[in-house]
Amino acid sequence: MNHPSATPAGGRNAAVLALCQGLFTCAISIDLTLTALTGWQLAPDKALATLPFALITVAGAVVTWFAAFLIQRLGRRWSFVLGAASCAVGGLVSVWSVFHGQFWTFCAGTALVGVFQAFAQYYRLAAADAVSEAAKSRAISTVLAGGVIAALVGPALAAWSKDWFPAALFAGAYLVVAAMGLLSMLVLILFYRDQVDSAAPAASVAADAAPARPLAVIARTPVFMASVANNVAGSMVMMFIMTAAPLAAVACHHGIDDGAAIIQWHLVGMYAPSFFAGRLIQRFGLGSVLLAGLGMNLGCALIAMLSTTLPAFYVALLLLGVGWNFMFVGGTTLLAQSYTPSERAKTQGLAELMRYAATALATLGAGPLLARFGWETLNAAILPVLLLSALVTARWMLAQRAARAPLVAGLR
């Protein structure tokens, strides 16, 4: 069976993008760790303290649609370089802002890091588009695996670098963010090369010859709907629970350090399965892995509703992370199967825009809903989302089975 390493260029690009994913994860985790604190330090009105943090997600959501079309026009290599350059500039703007106590330019700096985030979300799709259909899940897993160590190293880098400049607390950490952007640029320029989509040129040419379908038609196909159900629902549920978990842990009389440790354990669950998720999909099938991811998210909700002990928090957030990984790798694999090369930009752009918008809403709503309804109710609220995702996934699985039935009958 084909896999990314079967095609030297595809395997090299997947490895390069995995390294870039690691650099991106380091940069964004530093920003996510310190930006709320820096905003509080710089804001002229403390009610604005979380605005720089929110702008990372908002800028990413706004840019992600346009990024898809820029990638189509400029090619992936230079588009990704442009995204990394946004990170480098954003980090330097943030450093200057902290030194000079400028809140609004700091907001501009974090927004530029959000631009980087928008482009980096296409790393996994670039790897998937460059290999055969059988190898897509492995390529996606390879890229996401680059975030495993970075997810743990990023917060440590933030703690290590925040005191570099005694006169400007946190400025050193944003210098590291700029360095991550510069390193990403160098890696992409030196080692990444654009490729023709798909490892099956004949199929690609035939697909290009057919007229591109309207976006509304693509959006109604079972494969696209299943990809959205898993990418959007998985990311929305994950951010909803993860954002509230440290606050809930403290409210349940656990320590602040316990809350941080719970999130680190969750990050391990998010990225570590990338080393084997692709193989699981090849062995057990895409539908089975998607349903397993949904089941783990369900397990997270049930455990959190039944117990607020510290071990329950650890197990629930670990399951949440692994469930997200299975749904995200599987959903991205489905997305990469839902379009022809001529339909790629608009289809990817719509899917990523929907995912970003849902994630932003989940992030903004988690805190207020936790304060009003409590941890148990918050977890109960994700059950309808998981049920809807399961129903859409089952519909796609039935459509796949119906499509294969004539082929199986013809072989008998």
Solvent accessible surface area in square Angstrom, and as a share of the most:
residue,aa,sasa,rsa
1,M,170,0.76
2,N,80,0.41
3,H,62,0.28
4,P,11,0.07
5,S,75,0.48
6,A,57,0.45
7,T,51,0.29
8,P,110,0.69
9,A,33,0.26
10,G,3,0.03
11,G,20,0.19
12,R,110,0.40
13,N,4,0.02
14,A,1,0.01
15,A,58,0.45
16,V,13,0.08
17,L,0,0.00
18,A,15,0.12
19,L,94,0.47
20,C,0,0.00
21,Q,14,0.06
22,G,10,0.10
23,L,22,0.11
24,F,10,0.04
25,T,7,0.04
26,C,13,0.08
27,A,0,0.00
28,I,12,0.06
29,S,16,0.10
30,I,0,0.00
31,D,1,0.00
32,L,76,0.38
33,T,61,0.36
34,L,7,0.04
35,T,0,0.00
36,A,42,0.32
37,L,103,0.51
38,T,0,0.00
39,G,0,0.00
40,W,144,0.51
41,Q,75,0.33
42,L,22,0.11
43,A,7,0.05
44,P,99,0.62
45,D,77,0.40
46,K,92,0.39
47,A,88,0.68
48,L,57,0.28
49,A,7,0.05
50,T,88,0.51
51,L,56,0.28
52,P,0,0.00
53,F,57,0.24
54,A,24,0.19
55,L,42,0.21
56,I,1,0.01
57,T,28,0.16
58,V,67,0.39
59,A,13,0.10
60,G,0,0.00
61,A,16,0.13
62,V,87,0.50
63,V,32,0.18
64,T,0,0.00
65,W,72,0.25
66,F,133,0.55
67,A,1,0.01
68,A,3,0.02
69,F,78,0.33
70,L,52,0.26
71,I,7,0.04
72,Q,84,0.38
73,R,207,0.76
74,L,90,0.45
75,G,20,0.19
76,R,16,0.06
77,R,43,0.16
78,W,121,0.43
79,S,0,0.00
80,F,0,0.00
81,V,12,0.07
82,L,85,0.42
83,G,0,0.00
84,A,0,0.00
85,A,23,0.18
86,S,15,0.09
87,C,0,0.00
88,A,5,0.04
89,V,77,0.44
90,G,0,0.00
91,G,0,0.00
92,L,92,0.46
93,V,41,0.24
94,S,1,0.01
95,V,19,0.11
96,W,125,0.44
97,S,0,0.00
98,V,9,0.05
99,F,91,0.38
100,H,102,0.45
101,G,43,0.41
102,Q,81,0.36
103,F,9,0.04
104,W,150,0.53
105,T,53,0.31
106,F,0,0.00
107,C,6,0.04
108,A,51,0.39
109,G,0,0.00
110,T,0,0.00
111,A,25,0.19
112,L,55,0.27
113,V,1,0.01
114,G,0,0.00
115,V,28,0.16
116,F,1,0.00
117,Q,30,0.13
118,A,0,0.00
119,F,8,0.04
120,A,2,0.02
121,Q,27,0.12
122,Y,4,0.02
123,Y,1,0.00
124,R,5,0.02
125,L,1,0.01
126,A,3,0.02
127,A,3,0.03
128,A,0,0.00
129,D,6,0.03
130,A,9,0.07
131,V,4,0.02
132,S,18,0.12
133,E,113,0.51
134,A,47,0.36
135,A,2,0.01
136,K,19,0.08
137,S,3,0.02
138,R,44,0.16
139,A,0,0.00
140,I,0,0.00
141,S,4,0.03
142,T,51,0.30
143,V,0,0.00
144,L,5,0.03
145,A,16,0.12
146,G,21,0.21
147,G,0,0.00
148,V,22,0.13
149,I,126,0.64
150,A,7,0.06
151,A,2,0.02
152,L,63,0.31
153,V,57,0.33
154,G,0,0.00
155,P,35,0.22
156,A,60,0.46
157,L,35,0.17
158,A,0,0.00
159,A,62,0.48
160,W,161,0.57
161,S,0,0.00
162,K,57,0.24
163,D,80,0.41
164,W,97,0.34
165,F,68,0.28
166,P,133,0.83
167,A,101,0.78
168,A,5,0.04
169,L,74,0.37
170,F,15,0.06
171,A,0,0.00
172,G,0,0.00
173,A,0,0.00
174,Y,0,0.00
175,L,65,0.32
176,V,12,0.07
177,V,0,0.00
178,A,2,0.02
179,A,39,0.30
180,M,23,0.10
181,G,0,0.00
182,L,90,0.45
183,L,79,0.39
184,S,0,0.00
185,M,43,0.19
186,L,98,0.49
187,V,17,0.10
188,L,0,0.00
189,I,56,0.29
190,L,106,0.53
191,F,109,0.46
192,Y,4,0.02
193,R,98,0.36
194,D,69,0.36
195,Q,42,0.19
196,V,120,0.69
197,D,18,0.09
198,S,36,0.23
199,A,45,0.35
200,A,47,0.36
201,P,93,0.59
202,A,84,0.65
203,A,61,0.47
204,S,11,0.07
205,V,104,0.60
206,A,65,0.50
207,A,24,0.19
208,D,75,0.39
209,A,87,0.68
210,A,51,0.40
211,P,122,0.77
212,A,51,0.40
213,R,80,0.29
214,P,82,0.52
215,L,43,0.22
216,A,58,0.45
217,V,57,0.33
218,I,0,0.00
219,A,30,0.23
220,R,153,0.56
221,T,27,0.16
222,P,41,0.26
223,V,29,0.17
224,F,5,0.02
225,M,71,0.32
226,A,0,0.00
227,S,1,0.00
228,V,21,0.12
229,A,13,0.10
230,N,0,0.00
231,N,4,0.02
232,V,22,0.13
233,A,9,0.07
234,G,1,0.01
235,S,3,0.02
236,M,63,0.28
237,V,2,0.01
238,M,11,0.05
239,M,39,0.17
240,F,22,0.09
241,I,0,0.00
242,M,35,0.16
243,T,43,0.25
244,A,0,0.00
245,A,0,0.00
246,P,41,0.26
247,L,101,0.50
248,A,1,0.01
249,A,0,0.00
250,V,72,0.41
251,A,75,0.58
252,C,33,0.20
253,H,173,0.77
254,H,39,0.18
255,G,35,0.34
256,I,140,0.71
257,D,119,0.61
258,D,42,0.22
259,G,1,0.01
260,A,61,0.47
261,A,36,0.28
262,I,0,0.00
263,I,35,0.18
264,Q,73,0.32
265,W,112,0.39
266,H,0,0.00
267,L,28,0.14
268,V,45,0.26
269,G,2,0.02
270,M,12,0.05
271,Y,25,0.09
272,A,31,0.24
273,P,3,0.02
274,S,3,0.02
275,F,120,0.50
276,F,94,0.39
277,A,0,0.00
278,G,1,0.01
279,R,131,0.48
280,L,48,0.24
281,I,15,0.07
282,Q,52,0.23
283,R,194,0.71
284,F,119,0.49
285,G,31,0.29
286,L,22,0.11
287,G,8,0.08
288,S,56,0.36
289,V,6,0.04
290,L,0,0.00
291,L,73,0.37
292,A,42,0.32
293,G,0,0.00
294,L,12,0.06
295,G,39,0.37
296,M,53,0.24
297,N,0,0.00
298,L,77,0.38
299,G,18,0.18
300,C,0,0.00
301,A,0,0.00
302,L,80,0.40
303,I,49,0.25
304,A,2,0.01
305,M,65,0.29
306,L,153,0.76
307,S,37,0.24
308,T,46,0.27
309,T,77,0.45
310,L,47,0.23
311,P,90,0.56
312,A,11,0.08
313,F,3,0.01
314,Y,59,0.22
315,V,71,0.41
316,A,1,0.01
317,L,0,0.00
318,L,52,0.26
319,L,47,0.23
320,L,0,0.00
321,G,0,0.00
322,V,26,0.15
323,G,0,0.00
324,W,14,0.05
325,N,0,0.00
326,F,11,0.05
327,M,0,0.00
328,F,7,0.03
329,V,0,0.00
330,G,0,0.00
331,G,0,0.00
332,T,0,0.00
333,T,4,0.02
334,L,0,0.00
335,L,0,0.00
336,A,6,0.05
337,Q,60,0.27
338,S,4,0.03
339,Y,25,0.10
340,T,34,0.20
341,P,35,0.22
342,S,47,0.30
343,E,2,0.01
344,R,29,0.11
345,A,3,0.02
346,K,46,0.20
347,T,0,0.00
348,Q,8,0.04
349,G,0,0.00
350,L,37,0.19
351,A,5,0.04
352,E,1,0.00
353,L,63,0.31
354,M,74,0.33
355,R,23,0.08
356,Y,14,0.05
357,A,46,0.36
358,A,13,0.10
359,T,19,0.11
360,A,16,0.12
361,L,123,0.61
362,A,3,0.03
363,T,23,0.13
364,L,111,0.55
365,G,21,0.20
366,A,0,0.00
367,G,24,0.23
368,P,89,0.56
369,L,71,0.35
370,L,22,0.11
371,A,93,0.72
372,R,194,0.71
373,F,105,0.44
374,G,24,0.23
375,W,11,0.04
376,E,76,0.34
377,T,67,0.39
378,L,4,0.02
379,N,0,0.00
380,A,35,0.27
381,A,52,0.40
382,I,4,0.02
383,L,52,0.26
384,P,85,0.53
385,V,46,0.26
386,L,10,0.05
387,L,112,0.56
388,L,113,0.56
389,S,3,0.02
390,A,30,0.23
391,L,107,0.53
392,V,25,0.15
393,T,0,0.00
394,A,41,0.32
395,R,113,0.41
396,W,17,0.06
397,M,49,0.22
398,L,110,0.55
399,A,38,0.29
400,Q,69,0.31
401,R,149,0.54
402,A,67,0.52
403,A,65,0.50
404,R,125,0.46
405,A,55,0.42
406,P,89,0.56
407,L,128,0.64
408,V,69,0.40
409,A,60,0.47
410,G,65,0.62
411,L,160,0.79
412,R,229,0.84
